[in-house]
Amino acid sequence: MLCELRELRAHLEVAAGSLYTLAMALTLEQLAEEAMKLPPESRAVLADQIVESLDLAEPDAIQRLWAAEAVRRRDEVRSGRIKPIPGEEVIAEVRRLVGR
């Protein structure tokens, strides 16, 4: 399975080079349409590569967004708009919902 994934990734990297050249003349919608024609495994690898590129491209921006989200949630709790739920209650509810 690992060899197959490596081989698939190698093929996809070659295709990605061609796809990039093709993408220069395609709209985003057309590019997505072409990507959807790939086999599921290739789409998964492509999606993984795209997500990785986002994670590496803007780590500071992502960190700032998470920090802003944390501050927003903290402020909601402090203002009383949101009532925190103890972790034990959350775990018990999840276990009840999934039948464990």
Beta strands, then each sheet from edge to edge (+ up, - down):
end
